[in-house]
């Protein structure tokens, strides 16, 4: 057991998984359901990511998975980077622009005012994230472990200082127990969280790299510490500053800095994986995969209203609550004994069909806040493999499959004819 290696890798896993999801989705759920919404988010998130690393502990398992589904994993990283570009632009418009008039004292130096004012331009903040992420993407695994410890320590200090310095009588330290929606909505939301957070980690190239490079018990401990310790501490920090956002819709400079540096880390980690997979194949494809997601910064300036940006944020979340977990559940999990030869040919079309059928229900549930719609929405991809098995049992052309009792009769006739 290499403890230092496990701690460094665990910090890397936590920082690479601390996205604009873990740093902001709990705010939306707390506004709707109170702090129980954070629990429904946190428990499957921590356990799902931890379980992925422990299940893939067999030598060669993670490498085989990466080789079998590179396209889906590249798509996962590209969408994740685009999500961060969108969120950086929203962060600049919604909260960075407010800092000079709200948080900076009147005698603050002019250069601080200038930096804050410039970074409130959405394209510039997104570009800053991309610039530093690209610098980090060229470093090796040992450097990433050191960066992870530094970034985690800075984030912990920023969140602690934000909580201690941002005391406000209007905002309790912990959010309320109830929110805008009835608590029964959590019953419909929980299956979506379990479905998404249990399956999305299987497409994360940064997780697979960690499992490949740290085999055995050292890797097991890295996943246990990374998500049961470091990452849990990160999202507990989100719980602590969520109350201020829910009540006042304000975000201090310390929290903004935490979000920006964690976004840089995540985007850089995914850039490294895209370069490793795509660079040997095509330089043009690699450049496109690294730069095209940056174009998502244009979305917040077009919407500009908090409600519109929240809706756009939830549309991005559909990739992680529906699209990617459906691919893992329907396509990646081998079911050859159940589906036979149809497994390879029909799994992907069936996955696309299930996503198209479930998407309107997810819209009704998340955007229109009719939470009951999430139950049939998540049931569609979950039941798709069973539907495929039923179809396979009836034969490709729809004709009933021959029973096992008919086969000896056919063999007997063949022998007699011979």
N, C-alpha and C positions, 0 to 999 in steps of 0.2 A: 504494500500500500504506500503510494507516494503522496503524502498529505499536501505538500506544497503544490504539487501538480494539480491535485484535486481542487484545492482552493482557487488557484489561478483559473483553471478551466470552469469552475463553478461561477466565478465572477464574470467570466466571458459569456457563459450561457445566460446569466441574468441580464447583463447589459444588452446582449443581442436580442433578447426577448422583451425588453422594456421599450415598447413601441409607443406610437401615438394612441394605441389601443389601451395598454395598461396605464398610460398617463392621463387618459381623458375619458374612455368609455365608462369607467366607474362614476364619473361625474354625472353623465346622462342617466345611468341606472339609479344613482342615489336621488337625483331630482325626481324620478318617477316613483321609486319604491322606498326611499330612505336607505339607511345603512344595510338592511337585509339585501338590497340589490347588489351591494359590494360583495357580500358573501356568495351569492349565486354566481357572480363573476369570478371570484378568487379561487374557490375550492376546485371546480373542474379545471381551471387554468393551471394551477400548481400541480395537481395530481396528473393531469393529462400530459403535460410536458415531462414530468418526472418519469411517468410510466413508459413513454416512448424510448428514453435512453436505457431503461432497465430491460425492456423487451428485446432491444437490439444488441444485447451484450455478447451474443455469440459471434466469434470471429468471422468476418466476411459478410455478416448480415447487412450492416449499414452500407457497405460498399456495393453489394449486390443491388440493394434498393436504389441507390443513386444511379447505377448504370441502367437499371430497368426503366426508370421514369424521368429522364433528364428534362424532357420538354415541360412537363407539369411543374417540376421544381424550378426551372428557369422562369416560368410564368409566375410562380408564387413570389419569387424575389423581385421581379419587375413590378408587379402590382403593389408589393410592399413598399418599394421605393417611391412609386407614384403616390401612394397614400401619404407618405411623409412629405413629399413636395406640396401636396394639397394642404396638409395640416400646417406646414411652416408658413405658407401664404396666409392662411386663416389666422394663425397666431399673430402675424405681423399686423394685419388689418384690425383685428378685434381687440388685441391686448397691448401689443408693442406701442401702438400709436397713443395709448392712454398713459404710458409711463411718465413722460416729461411733465404733464400737468398734474399727475396724481402722486407719484412716488418720489420724483427727484426734488430735493430742496431748492429753494430759490438761489442759494449761493453755490450750487453745483458748478463745476468747471464747464466751460463752453464745449470742450471736446466730448464730454459725456452726453450733453444735449445733442450734439451733432451726430454721434454714433447712434443714439437711440432713435433720432428722427430718421436717419438714413435706413436703419434696419427695419423701420416700420413700413418700408416699401416691400410688398409681398415678393416680387421677383428677386430682390436683393437678398432677403433672408433665406429664401430657398437656394439661391446661388451660393451663399456662404456655407450652408449645410453641405451642398454638393462638393464644394472646393475642399473642405477639410476631410470629408468622407473619402474623396479620391486620394488624398495624401495618405490616409490611414490604410487604404485598401492595398497598398503595395508592400506593407510590412509583413513579417513572418509570424508564425503562431506564438513564439516566445514574446515578441513585442506586443501582440494582442493581449496576452495574459497580463502583462504589466499595465497596458492601457486600461484594461478592464478594472483592475484594482484601483487605479487612479480615478477613473470615471465614477466608479461606484462610491468611493470615498467622497468625491466632490459632491455628488448628488445627495448623499446622506447629510453632509454638512449644510447644503443649500436648503433642503427640506426642513431640517431641524431649526435652522436660523429663521426660516420663513414662519414656522409655527410659533417660535418664541417671540419674534419681533412683530408679527402680524396679529397680535391680540386685539380683538374687537368685541365690544359688548354685544353687538348685534349678531355675532356669529358664534355658536358653540364650538368647542373643540372637536366634538364628534357630530356628524350630521344627525338629523332627526330620524326617528324610526319609521316614519311614514312619508309618502311623497304625493305627487299629483295623481298617480294611478292607484287603483285598488290593489291591495296586497295579493289578491288572487291571481293577478297577472304574472306573478313570479312562478306559479305552477306551470304556465305555458312557456315562460321564458327559459326555465331551467333546462328542458330537453335541448333547446337550441344551443345553450352554452356548453352543455356536455358534448353534444355532437360536434361543435366547432373546435373546442379546446382539446378534445380527446384525439381528433384526427388531423388537424392542421399541422401539429409538430412534425408529422411524418413527411411533410414536403419542405421543411426548413433545412436548407443546405448547411447552415451554420451548426445546427444540431448534429447532422450526419457527420460533418467534419470532426466535431468534438468526439463523437463516439468512435470514429475510425482511428483518430490519433491517440485516444486514451482507452485502450482495451482493459478488460478485467475489472477488478475491484476498484482500481483508481478511477476509472470512468464511471462506475456505479456511484461512487461517492461524489464525483463531480456533479452528476445530475441531482443527487439528493441534496447536496449543499446549495447548488445553483438555484433550484426552484423552491426547496423547502426552507432555505435561509435567505440568500441574497435577493432573489426575485420577490419573495413574500415581503421582505422589508421594503422593497421599491413600491409595491402596490399598496402597502400600508401607508406609505407616505402620500400616495394619491388620496387615500381615505382622509388623511389629516387636512389636506388643502382643498378637498372637494366641497366642504361646507361653505367656504368663502365664495367659491364659484357659483354654487347653487343659490345662495342668498343674495350676493351682491353682483355676480357676474363680473368680477374683477380678478386679475391675476398679477401678482407682484413680480418684480424683476428677478427675484431669487428662483421662483418657480419656473419662470420663463427660461432662465439660464439652464436649469435642470432639464427641461424638455428639449432644449436645443442641443445640448451636448449628448444626451441619450439618442436623439435622432441622428446626429452625426455618427455615433458609434454603430447604430443599427444599419444605416445606409452604407457605411463603409464596409461592414462585415458582409453584406449581401453583394456589394460590388466585387469584393475579393472572390466570392464564389462564382459570380457570372464570368469574371475574367478567367478563372481556372477552367471553366467548362467551355466557354465560347471562343476564347483567344486562339486555341489550336485549330479551330475550324474556319473562322473568318474574322478578320480585323474590323471590317465594316459592320458585321453583325454585333460584334462586341461593343463598338462605339455607340451603335444605336440602342442597344440594351442598357448602356450606362447613362445615356443622355436623354432619350425619349421620355422616361418617367418624369423628368424635371418639368416637362410641359404641363403637368397637372397643377402647377402654381396658378394657372390662369383661371381656374374654377372659382375660388373665393372672390376675386374682384368682380366677377360677373354676377354673383349672388349677393354679396355684400351685406346681407341681413343675417343676423344670428340664427334665425329659424331656418333660413334657406341653407346655411352652412351645416347646421345640425342634420338636416335631411340628407345633404350630400355626404356627410360623414357616415351616416347610417347606410347609405347606398354602397359606399366602399366596404362597410362591414359585412355586406351580403356576400362578398367574396370569401370571407372567413367563417361565416355562419352557414353558408349554403354551397357555394361553388366548389371550393377546394375540399371541404370535408366530404362532399358527395363523390368527388373523384376518388378520394382515398377509399371510401366505403364500397363503391360500386366497381371501380376499375382496379385499384391496387391490391385489394385483399384477394388472394387466390381462392377460387371456388370451383376448381376444375371438376372435382367429383360430383358437385351438384349441378353444374351447368354443362359439363362435357365440352365438346368442340365449340359451342356457342360462346364460351367465356371470352375468348379473344376477339371474336367478330362483332358481338352485339353489346358488350359491356360499355364501351365508350358512347355509342349512339343512345343507349338506354340512359346513361348518365346525363347526357345533354337534354334528353327529353324530360327526365325527372326535374332537372334544374328549371327548365322552361315552365313546367307545370307548377312548381312550388314557388317561383319568384313572385307571382301576384299575391299569394298568401303572405309571404314575407313582407311585401309592401304594405298590405292591409294591417299586419301586426305591428311593424316597427314605425312606419311613417304615419299611418292613420291611428295608431295606438289602440287597435282592436286586438288585444293580446291573444285572444282565443284562436285567432287564425294561425298562430305559430304551430299549434299542435298538428293540424293536417299538413301544414307546410313542411315540417320536418319528417312527418310520417311518409311522405311520398318518396324521398330518396332512401329512407330506411327500408321500405318494403320493396324497392325496385329489384334487389337481388332475388327475393322470393318470387316476384312476378316473372323474372327471367328464368328461374328454375321451372316454374309452371309451364312457361312457353317452351322450354327445352324438352320437357317431358312429353309434349304433344308433337314434337318434331318441328323442323325448320319450316316446312311448307304448311304447317297447321294440321297435318294429318296425325292421327293418333300413333304414338310410338308402339312398336311391336313389343309384346310382353315377353318375359323370359320363358314362359311356357311354350311359346310358338317356336322358339329357336331349335329345341331338340327335334321337333317334327320336321322342320326344314332340313336339318342335317340327315335325318333318316331317309327322307325322300331323295336327297342328293346321293347317298350311298346306294339306294336301291336302283336309281337311274343309271349310276355308273356300272 
